[in-house]
């Protein structure tokens, strides 16, 4: 699948990639109300990765349903909407609006968002915060719910178990790691709000370890992401316990990378005499 925020709504890549050849497209973060996002600059390149603080810029769920959904609903793949909010009620109301869309079989709930009622701490950094969002969404949304976990925690397995207990059908990890870069000539941070999310190859070892931790902690499927640049990277995630993977930052470098990784996985399985991907999931 393609990771949220790195593939637009899929249409932007339609001239470059056969969209029906991808397992799923996770569209950019969608919120109950429109958001302008953060001031520029909001992206910065780093060694083996990038920082971003885009800030969930989007026109809101109603705009998505009215204007975007009709354009993408007939793409022959799984269209999954990434949902964000500033309170459990926000998440639930946004999810409820998506529940009626026939061609959206699942949502991905981003719990790395700040809880405005609790001093700005991200929901996903405590079991209670994560559980409160998942519970609210579960009551409002009746199709497949994936919960995207934050890596900015000391024990991600406990967060995953809290999400599972409240009704998550799957978890995806990792979201970006918090980072910072400084322009030493200007003596200022490179990002407008000082810090941002680190993604790309630099985070992959952390992501693989966390996927393996969560795989051993929960019974629901685990989706792996974080620095996947090629088929070999993807295979690592499967061996660590991922049932599926998402490709994110690599789309900015090579817009056709999803298809190359898909084909590379098949070639690897053939070379190693594997009849099914299931033969290597969690094999370590």
NORGI-V116663 format. One record per backbone hydrogen bond with DSSP energy under -1.0 kcal/mol. CO is the residue of the C=O (numbers start at 0). NH is the residue of the N-H. If there is no record, write none. Layout:
<<CO,NH> <CO,NH>>
This chain:
<<0,246> <1,25> <2,5> <6,9> <7,27> <9,12> <10,13> <12,15> <12,16> <16,18> <17,20> <18,21> <23,1> <24,79> <29,83> <30,60> <34,57> <40,191> <41,52> <43,50> <45,48> <47,201> <48,45> <49,198> <50,43> <51,196> <53,37> <57,34> <59,63> <60,64> <61,65> <62,66> <63,68> <67,70> <67,71> <68,72> <71,74> <74,76> <77,24> <79,26> <80,107> <81,29> <82,109> <85,115> <86,90> <87,91> <88,92> <89,93> <90,94> <91,95> <92,96> <93,97> <94,98> <97,100> <100,103> <104,143> <105,80> <106,145> <107,82> <108,147> <110,123> <112,122> <114,117> <114,119> <117,120> <120,114> <121,124> <122,125> <125,129> <126,130> <127,131> <128,132> <129,133> <130,134> <131,135> <132,136> <133,137> <134,138> <136,140> <143,106> <144,168> <144,169> <145,108> <146,171> <147,110> <148,174> <150,152> <154,158> <155,159> <156,160> <157,161> <158,162> <159,163> <160,164> <161,165> <162,167> <163,166> <169,146> <170,222> <171,148> <172,224> <176,197> <178,195> <180,189> <182,186> <182,187> <187,182> <190,193> <192,194> <195,178> <196,51> <197,176> <198,49> <199,202> <200,203> <202,206> <203,207> <204,208> <205,209> <206,210> <207,211> <208,212> <209,213> <210,214> <211,215> <213,216> <213,217> <220,170> <221,242> <221,243> <222,172> <223,245> <229,233> <230,234> <231,235> <232,236> <233,237> <234,238> <235,239> <236,241> <237,240> <237,281> <238,283> <243,223> <246,2> <247,250> <248,251> <249,253> <253,256> <255,259> <256,260> <257,261> <258,262> <259,263> <260,264> <261,265> <262,266> <263,267> <264,268> <265,269> <266,270> <267,271> <268,273> <269,272> <275,278> <276,279> <279,282>>
